[in-house]
Amino acid sequence: MSATASVQQRVIVLGGTSEIALAIVSELQRRAPREVVLAARDRNGLQAAAEELRSQGCTRVSTIEFDALDIDSHVGLVDRAFAEHGGGEIVILAVGVLGQRGGLPADLADAVEVMQVNFVGAGSLLICAARRLRDGKGGTIIVLSSAAGARPRRANVVYGAAKAGLDFLARGLGDDLHDDGVRVLVVRPGFVHTRMTVGLEPAPMASTPQAVARDAVDALGTNRQVLWSPRGLRWPMLVIRALPRVILRRMRR
Ligand SMILES: NC(=O)c1ccc[n+]([C@@H]2O[C@H](COP(=O)([O-])OP(=O)(O)OC[C@H]3O[C@@H](n4cnc5c(N)ncnc54)[C@H](OP(=O)(O)O)[C@@H]3O)[C@@H](O)[C@H]2O)c1
């Protein structure tokens, strides 16, 4: 067990029914006992996730219902999440929706919701959590960004744009809060087999929540600020980021 893991005991998950986030909590719990607060919309999903974590040995698990679209509730929600177990050392920000894929959206409302949840909502939650940690004893925020935000691609324009905004915000706050004892770890998974991607054709280097979780928890023991998962994804993404737009325009994925 690393020294970091032994003190970072209390975990708060915003997007507490996320398969990737729950795999990260399981991986954390596998390495040291944890107390966990799960926050999301789905009451039944939250209860089921809490039961599962208890069965894995989590010493305390609480749940809170909230909607990321209700921005006015965020300060109170984050305060409550920290109060539930008397504080928190690790926050996992997993709130996200995939929405319609492709380029120009056919459904404006869906596109707006994707931007509101993935950037405005998640960004607001990130700011609230960062403030709490800065004003307390510091800690770590794991932000689930996405490889989709690395470069605009026709396959996923709106989701990618929203994730790019969140990624940018998270890296900026990570730099700003570095000297305040707040670490922001930006995790950029590629395609992960979860309920979010059910029915979609897997992209190359497709992964599992457990694999992303191992990468993320391993990264907590380093001073890494940005993590691609799988780690090897950074190389094809480096190429994609360097490609001229004229080539990128021809790519459908
Ligand atoms: N799966 C992938 O291939 C992949 C790849 C890269 C990045 N990611 C990112 O990783 C994160 C987790 O994804 P996942 O694959 O684990 O999907 P998931 O199981 O569908 O998790 C999404 C989470 O977001 C929450 N959420 C969505 N809309 C919300 C809202 N309005 N208010 C509150 N919570 C809301 C969901 O909670 P509810 O119970 O309330 O619905 C759920 O906890 C997301 O940010 C996703 O964008 C996923």
The ligand as a MOL file (V3000), in Angstrom:
LIG
                    3D

  0  0  0     0  0            999 V3000
M  V30 BEGIN CTAB
M  V30 COUNTS 48 52 0 0 0
M  V30 BEGIN ATOM
M  V30 1 N -17.4390 4.5820 -21.6540 0
M  V30 2 C -16.5360 5.1960 -22.4070 0
M  V30 3 O -16.1770 4.6980 -23.5040 0
M  V30 4 C -15.8980 6.4790 -21.9400 0
M  V30 5 C -14.7430 6.9000 -22.6110 0
M  V30 6 C -14.1360 8.0920 -22.2220 0
M  V30 7 C -14.6820 8.8380 -21.2030 0
M  V30 8 N -15.8070 8.4180 -20.5690 0 CHG=1
M  V30 9 C -16.3530 9.2710 -19.5100 0
M  V30 10 O -16.2590 8.5780 -18.2900 0
M  V30 11 C -17.3290 8.9900 -17.4180 0
M  V30 12 C -18.0630 7.7730 -16.9110 0
M  V30 13 O -18.6030 7.0710 -18.0080 0
M  V30 14 P -19.1210 5.5680 -17.9100 0
M  V30 15 O -18.6600 4.8830 -19.1340 0
M  V30 16 O -18.8210 5.0090 -16.5720 0 CHG=-1
M  V30 17 O -20.6840 5.7960 -18.1290 0
M  V30 18 P -21.9320 5.6730 -17.1540 0
M  V30 19 O -21.8800 4.3860 -16.4050 0
M  V30 20 O -23.1140 5.9410 -18.0270 0
M  V30 21 O -21.7260 6.8590 -16.1130 0
M  V30 22 C -22.1640 8.1680 -16.3470 0
M  V30 23 C -22.4290 8.8240 -15.0140 0
M  V30 24 O -22.8800 10.1550 -15.2280 0
M  V30 25 C -24.0330 10.3640 -14.4060 0
M  V30 26 N -24.8930 11.3920 -14.9600 0
M  V30 27 C -25.2700 11.5590 -16.2580 0
M  V30 28 N -26.0880 12.6100 -16.3650 0
M  V30 29 C -26.2270 13.1150 -15.1030 0
M  V30 30 C -26.9480 14.1980 -14.5610 0
M  V30 31 N -27.7120 15.0240 -15.3310 0
M  V30 32 N -26.8700 14.4290 -13.2370 0
M  V30 33 C -26.1220 13.6350 -12.4390 0
M  V30 34 N -25.4100 12.5730 -12.8930 0
M  V30 35 C -25.4750 12.3350 -14.2130 0
M  V30 36 C -24.7170 9.0190 -14.3780 0
M  V30 37 O -25.5730 8.9720 -13.2590 0
M  V30 38 P -27.1410 8.6490 -13.3040 0
M  V30 39 O -27.2810 7.4470 -12.4580 0
M  V30 40 O -27.7100 9.8540 -12.6770 0
M  V30 41 O -27.5490 8.4590 -14.7370 0
M  V30 42 C -23.5110 8.1100 -14.2060 0
M  V30 43 O -23.1460 8.0570 -12.8500 0
M  V30 44 C -18.2100 9.9330 -18.2440 0
M  V30 45 O -17.8750 11.2600 -17.9370 0
M  V30 46 C -17.8160 9.5990 -19.6810 0
M  V30 47 O -18.0340 10.7030 -20.5320 0
M  V30 48 C -16.4330 7.2410 -20.9080 0
M  V30 END ATOM
M  V30 BEGIN BOND
M  V30 1 1 1 2
M  V30 2 2 2 3
M  V30 3 1 2 4
M  V30 4 1 4 5
M  V30 5 2 4 48
M  V30 6 2 5 6
M  V30 7 1 6 7
M  V30 8 2 7 8
M  V30 9 1 8 9
M  V30 10 1 8 48
M  V30 11 1 9 10
M  V30 12 1 9 46
M  V30 13 1 10 11
M  V30 14 1 11 12
M  V30 15 1 11 44
M  V30 16 1 12 13
M  V30 17 1 13 14
M  V30 18 2 14 15
M  V30 19 1 14 16
M  V30 20 1 14 17
M  V30 21 1 17 18
M  V30 22 2 18 19
M  V30 23 1 18 20
M  V30 24 1 18 21
M  V30 25 1 21 22
M  V30 26 1 22 23
M  V30 27 1 23 24
M  V30 28 1 23 42
M  V30 29 1 24 25
M  V30 30 1 25 26
M  V30 31 1 25 36
M  V30 32 1 26 27
M  V30 33 1 26 35
M  V30 34 2 27 28
M  V30 35 1 28 29
M  V30 36 1 29 30
M  V30 37 2 29 35
M  V30 38 1 30 31
M  V30 39 2 30 32
M  V30 40 1 32 33
M  V30 41 2 33 34
M  V30 42 1 34 35
M  V30 43 1 36 37
M  V30 44 1 36 42
M  V30 45 1 37 38
M  V30 46 2 38 39
M  V30 47 1 38 40
M  V30 48 1 38 41
M  V30 49 1 42 43
M  V30 50 1 44 45
M  V30 51 1 44 46
M  V30 52 1 46 47
M  V30 END BOND
M  V30 END CTAB
M  END
